[in-house]
Amino acid sequence: MRPRLLALCCLAFPLCASAQDSATPTLHSGTQIVVVDVTVADSHGQAITHLKPSDFVVLEDAAPQVVSHFEEHTAADQTKTPMMPPLGQNVYTNFTPVSENVSTNILLIDSLNTPVSSQSSNRQKLISFIKTMKPGTRLAVFDLSTRLMLLQGFTSDPELLLAAVHSDSAIQSSAGLPDSLGSAESLSDTVRIPSPQILGAMRQTEAVQSTEQDRLRVLTTLGAMNQLARYLSGVPGRKNLLWVSGSFPLNFLPHAGIRNSFATTESFQTEVRETMNLLSRSQVAIYPIDAGGVQNSPLADASAGRYALGSNRVAGDVDTFSSQSMDTQGTMQRLAESTGGNAALETNDLQGALTKAIEAGSNYYSLVYSPTNKKNDGKYRKINVRLVSGSYKLGYRDGYYAADADAKSATPHSAEKHDTVTPPDSMQLAMQRGAPTPTEIIFKALFAASSVTSRQPAEGNVAAKSKPPYRLITVAYAANPGDITMPSAPDGLRHVDLDFVALVYDRDGQLFTQQINRVDVFAKPQAVQDFLREGVRYQQQIAVPVKGEYYLRTGIHDLLGNKIGVIEVPVANIAITPQGQSAVQSPR
């Protein structure tokens, strides 16, 4: 049984004295380990299996590394999904039971960066893919538009997956994104401007607006990757992210081959660093698939008739098409190289590209080592893996940032340089209604609804939009202590700094009530032992309007390690506590 499932079981059942020593979670030291998942294929794309640790050579910044742990995973390793421990009435968890020995697949439909014309045709191809995919393939489906939405959690039921792909939210228009590469026609192209000075000023303004729209798309895309990595943190093994996208605003990834790896992405330095570290720790391999397929130059498009009106933008549009194509393909290639996936470019066979990506990501080797360079200096470390013999194609993430996994993230400095677009922080994204629920902190929560109504919210509630009468709901948390950052102070105490957050939304995502409580303490050794034995426990109360359809989203934010866990529950599913039952016990 893997550690996180074991921890959940510890929170689910009282521990007998003889079992406590072996079952209680432990605090880990700061020793850094690196996990590299490696795919090995021949020239025909067929997986090479049954390799041994001695067949691999691992280098970090050209220095040899000692592989301390080695595992082979194949598509034939299908095992039965573990059962969820019994939870009891009104008890919920963000733990997802998933088999350990197989890779996990996630389909991301990128509406934000894909023209509507491509989305319409691709949806039909996605439907065909789901109808013909290998039986038993587990898949989760997400959509990225103005924010990331979970359309369907992990399932192998084709009917549920088809319903998710058929969803209207799978097709969205994107502001500032042309129908095809190089085809954008601005106001300065369509209006006759007699003055060169005025024309130049208009084009300058349009360029600034386009740049800011691209910047917003980059931040939204990075935020979505951040959310996905946190959502997948509690899922064991390799995750294959099948990212169907038609365009990328720019190449926002760092380049390992130049001295300043952020020279071309300076304004996104903090966001890229945090996101790439999260993807690495969550073992996410990205398989970008070009949703635009094979595209023609603007001159070959029917819309090229506008050039007959005397436009002098022919050369400019052709150059723009070429540069955008190169940027899109370059970014996709870099995404794949950075995470250990593979990019599918200039193909109209979306169904085939998805099938190949799942097959490629289902056979891999996990290599674990402790780097010889122990400095956590934040620099990018280049990883190189090769075989002692044989001519095969290897896929693996080619580097990582040597940052302390338990260090609190710095304030994004990009917000200091740009006043127009400030990226939301990780907790804001995680607590949005309907967003993926992060699993960096595995916890359970007991929800108890009062049998009597109240004219006032609970103490400390912020209820700007809601109106009485209210029903007060008590939330009792029990979190896995192994997921909480507890650094030692010089006097031997352990520092714990947590936010417990409860938010009430209506079905349209409008926030009605919120309650935020911070626990910032230095725990004595006995308190730490209590944490390890019983879990990190806390209670808070929040008011929900009696009339209407509402959703209660609860979360824990580890402020020292910037780790997050979230649970969302429809209020209608919370049973009312019998009258007179005032005390609420935390889930065990």
VENPEBEL-V123262 format. One record per residue. N is the residue number from 1. PSI is psi as a letter, one per 30 degrees, with the letter a starting at -180 (none if undefined). Layout:
n->{N/N}
psi->{PSI/PSI}
This chain:
n->{1/2/3/4/5/6/7/8/9/10/11/12/13/14/15/16/17/18/19/20/21/22/23/24/25/26/27/28/29/30/31/32/33/34/35/36/37/38/39/40/41/42/43/44/45/46/47/48/49/50/51/52/53/54/55/56/57/58/59/60/61/62/63/64/65/66/67/68/69/70/71/72/73/74/75/76/77/78/79/80/81/82/83/84/85/86/87/88/89/90/91/92/93/94/95/96/97/98/99/100/101/102/103/104/105/106/107/108/109/110/111/112/113/114/115/116/117/118/119/120/121/122/123/124/125/126/127/128/129/130/131/132/133/134/135/136/137/138/139/140/141/142/143/144/145/146/147/148/149/150/151/152/153/154/155/156/157/158/159/160/161/162/163/164/165/166/167/168/169/170/171/172/173/174/175/176/177/178/179/180/181/182/183/184/185/186/187/188/189/190/191/192/193/194/195/196/197/198/199/200/201/202/203/204/205/206/207/208/209/210/211/212/213/214/215/216/217/218/219/220/221/222/223/224/225/226/227/228/229/230/231/232/233/234/235/236/237/238/239/240/241/242/243/244/245/246/247/248/249/250/251/252/253/254/255/256/257/258/259/260/261/262/263/264/265/266/267/268/269/270/271/272/273/274/275/276/277/278/279/280/281/282/283/284/285/286/287/288/289/290/291/292/293/294/295/296/297/298/299/300/301/302/303/304/305/306/307/308/309/310/311/312/313/314/315/316/317/318/319/320/321/322/323/324/325/326/327/328/329/330/331/332/333/334/335/336/337/338/339/340/341/342/343/344/345/346/347/348/349/350/351/352/353/354/355/356/357/358/359/360/361/362/363/364/365/366/367/368/369/370/371/372/373/374/375/376/377/378/379/380/381/382/383/384/385/386/387/388/389/390/391/392/393/394/395/396/397/398/399/400/401/402/403/404/405/406/407/408/409/410/411/412/413/414/415/416/417/418/419/420/421/422/423/424/425/426/427/428/429/430/431/432/433/434/435/436/437/438/439/440/441/442/443/444/445/446/447/448/449/450/451/452/453/454/455/456/457/458/459/460/461/462/463/464/465/466/467/468/469/470/471/472/473/474/475/476/477/478/479/480/481/482/483/484/485/486/487/488/489/490/491/492/493/494/495/496/497/498/499/500/501/502/503/504/505/506/507/508/509/510/511/512/513/514/515/516/517/518/519/520/521/522/523/524/525/526/527/528/529/530/531/532/533/534/535/536/537/538/539/540/541/542/543/544/545/546/547/548/549/550/551/552/553/554/555/556/557/558/559/560/561/562/563/564/565/566/567/568/569/570/571/572/573/574/575/576/577/578/579/580/581/582/583/584/585/586/587/588}
psi->{k/l/e/e/e/e/e/e/e/e/f/f/k/k/k/l/e/f/f/e/e/f/f/k/l/l/k/l/l/g/k/k/l/k/k/j/k/k/k/k/l/a/f/g/g/k/k/k/l/g/l/l/e/f/f/k/k/k/k/j/h/g/k/k/k/k/j/f/k/k/k/k/k/l/f/f/g/k/l/k/k/l/k/k/k/k/e/l/k/g/k/l/l/g/k/j/k/k/k/e/g/l/l/k/k/k/j/j/j/i/f/e/g/k/k/e/e/e/e/e/e/e/e/e/e/e/e/e/e/e/f/g/l/k/k/f/k/k/k/k/k/l/k/j/c/f/l/k/k/j/e/k/l/k/l/g/j/f/e/e/e/e/e/e/e/f/k/f/f/f/j/k/l/k/k/g/j/l/f/l/k/g/g/k/j/l/e/f/f/f/k/j/j/f/k/e/e/e/e/e/e/e/e/e/e/e/e/e/e/e/e/e/e/e/e/e/e/e/e/e/e/e/e/e/e/e/e/e/e/e/e/f/e/f/k/l/a/k/k/j/j/j/j/j/k/f/k/k/e/l/j/g/k/l/k/f/f/l/e/j/f/g/e/f/h/e/f/g/e/e/e/e/e/e/e/e/e/e/e/e/e/g/h/k/k/k/i/k/k/j/f/f/a/k/k/l/l/e/f/f/l/f/f/f/f/f/f/f/g/g/k/g/g/e/e/e/e/e/e/e/e/e/e/e/e/e/e/e/e/e/e/e/e/e/e/e/e/f/f/g/a/k/k/j/k/h/k/f/i/e/e/e/e/e/e/e/e/e/e/e/f/f/j/l/k/k/k/k/l/j/k/f/j/g/k/i/g/g/l/k/k/k/k/k/k/l/k/e/l/k/j/l/k/k/k/l/k/g/l/l/k/i/k/k/f/g/k/k/k/l/k/k/f/f/f/f/f/j/f/e/j/j/k/l/l/e/e/e/e/f/g/k/k/f/l/k/j/k/g/e/j/k/l/l/k/k/k/j/k/k/f/l/l/k/f/k/l/l/k/f/k/j/i/e/f/l/k/l/l/l/k/k/k/k/k/j/k/j/k/j/f/f/f/k/k/i/l/k/l/f/g/f/l/k/k/k/j/k/k/k/k/k/k/k/l/a/f/g/g/k/k/e/k/k/k/k/k/k/j/j/l/j/k/l/e/e/e/e/e/e/e/e/e/f/l/j/k/l/k/l/k/k/k/k/k/e/k/l/k/l/k/j/j/k/l/k/j/j/f/e/f/h/l/k/k/k/k/k/k/k/e/f/f/j/k/k/k/k/k/f/j/e/k/k/k/k/k/none}
